[in-house]
Each structure stands twice: as structure tokens, then as C-alpha cells.
Amino acid sequence: NNCEYPDCPKKDCDDHKYRACPDGSYVYEDPYNNCEYPDCPTPRNDECEDTSKQCPDGSYVYQDPFNNCEYPDCTACCDPNDKPGQFGDSSCYLGYQCCPDGAWSCNTVDGVSFICDGQLIFSGFGKECKKTKSSKAMRN
């Protein structure tokens, strides 16, 4: 077969042995793993409420039925009250962007690159949070 290594030995399992999983599916003995049963799929919790949570950037997250109905984390967003260039601040004369971690970054070199979390980036920027009375309190 022109391979350097021979195939791993396949153990002869009883093809009819299976184990029922809580979600109603079945798993069969694995001949390449000493006829051990693989893990059952993560059970789905169908008791999650059909609710969503609004994130500070205006997007929504929904309960995860495969993670005990927990909400996933919202992506970070930048507080509009801290936006550079406000109140006569001219420190970002070549522009600014919202970094993926929710911090604002000024560009003072070329107008297209920004330092976010210690890295020079050109794309993949974050979003500005929706304006509210207390945007700072909404940060994740």
C-alpha cells in the first residue's frame, strides 16, 4: 500500500453491541479503540426559555441548549462616551477605531493601522456600543 506504517490493528468487536444515549441516539463499540464506546453526544436541554439577551453593541445572544441554557458572552464594544476626538480632543487626528477588546485606539501614523491589545491591526475592528444613559455600566 506504499505507506511507511501498517494500518493499526482492528479489534473484532461485536457489531451488534450498542449503548443508548440520553438524547435517544446510539453509540457502537469502536474497533480502533479496544471496542470501547465513544462518548454520547452532548445532551440538548429543550427546557431553555425562548429568550434573548441584548448585548451592549445592539446584537442579541440566545440561550445555548447544549450548555445548560447559558447565554454565550457578548462581544466587547467600545463605550461611545469615551470616543476619541470628543470635547476638543485632537489626539486622534488621523482617525480612531474600536478594537475587538472594547478599547478605542488612535491612529497617529498612517490612517489605516491601529494598535489593539499590543498588536498592529488593519481590519477586524469591534463595534461601538449603543448609546445609553450609562454606557460604561453595560460593558462586558
C-alpha positions in Angstrom: 0.0 0.0 0.0 3.1 2.3 -0.3 2.7 3.5 3.2 5.6 3.6 5.7 3.5 2.4 8.6 1.0 -0.5 8.6 -2.6 0.1 9.5 -3.4 -0.1 13.2 -4.8 -3.5 14.1 -8.5 -3.5 14.2 -10.1 -5.4 17.0 -13.0 -7.6 16.1 -15.9 -6.1 18.0 -19.4 -7.4 18.1 -21.1 -5.2 15.6 -24.4 -5.5 17.3 -23.4 -4.1 20.7 -24.5 -0.6 21.2 -25.3 1.7 24.1 -28.4 4.1 24.2 -27.6 7.7 24.9 -29.9 10.1 26.8 -30.8 12.0 23.6 -32.2 8.8 22.0 -29.2 8.2 19.8 -26.9 5.1 20.0 -23.2 4.6 20.1 -21.4 1.5 18.9 -18.2 -0.2 20.0 -15.1 1.4 18.4 -12.9 -1.3 16.8 -10.0 1.1 16.7 -10.3 1.9 20.5 -10.3 -1.6 22.0 -14.1 -1.8 21.4 -14.7 1.0 23.9 -17.9 3.0 23.4 -17.4 6.6 22.3 -19.0 9.4 24.4 -22.6 10.2 23.8 -23.4 13.5 22.1 -23.8 16.4 24.5 -27.4 16.4 25.6 -29.7 19.1 24.4 -31.7 20.9 27.1 -35.1 21.5 25.5 -36.3 23.4 28.6 -34.4 26.6 27.7 -36.7 29.6 27.6 -37.0 31.1 24.2 -35.4 34.4 25.4 -32.6 36.5 24.1 -30.3 39.0 25.8 -29.3 42.2 24.2 -25.6 43.0 24.1 -24.2 46.5 24.5 -23.3 46.6 20.8 -27.0 46.1 20.0 -26.7 42.4 18.9 -28.5 39.6 20.6 -27.4 36.3 22.1 -29.6 33.3 22.8 -29.5 30.5 25.4 -27.4 27.6 24.4 -29.3 24.3 24.8 -26.0 22.4 24.7 -24.6 24.4 27.6 -27.2 24.2 30.3 -29.2 27.1 28.7 -26.3 29.6 29.5 -26.0 32.7 27.3 -22.8 33.0 25.4 -20.6 36.0 26.1 -21.4 39.2 24.3 -18.6 40.5 22.1 -16.9 43.6 23.6 -17.8 47.0 22.3 -16.4 50.5 22.7 -18.2 53.0 25.0 -19.4 55.9 22.9 -18.9 58.2 25.9 -15.1 57.5 25.7 -14.9 58.0 21.9 -11.7 59.9 21.0 -11.9 63.3 19.4 -14.8 64.5 21.6 -14.7 67.7 23.6 -12.0 69.3 21.5 -9.6 66.3 21.9 -7.4 66.3 18.8 -5.2 63.3 19.8 -6.7 61.1 17.1 -6.2 63.5 14.2 -5.7 60.6 11.7 -8.7 58.6 13.0 -9.7 56.1 15.5 -11.2 52.6 15.6 -12.9 50.4 18.2 -10.6 47.4 19.0 -12.1 43.9 19.3 -11.4 44.0 23.1 -13.7 47.1 23.5 -11.0 49.7 23.8 -10.6 52.7 21.5 -7.3 53.1 19.5 -6.0 56.2 17.8 -4.0 56.2 14.7 -1.2 58.8 14.5 0.9 57.3 11.8 -0.8 56.2 8.5 -4.6 56.5 9.0 -5.2 52.7 8.3 -3.4 50.8 11.0 -4.2 50.7 14.7 -2.7 49.1 17.8 -5.2 46.9 19.6 -4.1 44.8 22.6 -0.5 45.2 21.7 -0.9 44.1 18.1 -0.9 46.2 14.9 -4.2 45.5 13.0 -5.7 46.7 9.8 -9.2 45.0 10.0 -11.4 43.0 12.2 -12.4 46.0 14.4 -15.0 46.0 17.1 -18.3 47.9 17.3 -19.4 50.9 19.2 -21.8 50.2 22.0 -25.3 51.6 21.6 -25.6 55.0 23.4 -27.4 54.8 26.7 -27.6 56.9 29.8 -24.8 54.8 31.4 -22.9 53.0 28.7 -20.0 52.3 31.0 -22.2 50.1 33.1 -23.1 48.0 30.1 -19.5 47.0 29.2 -18.7 43.3 29.4 
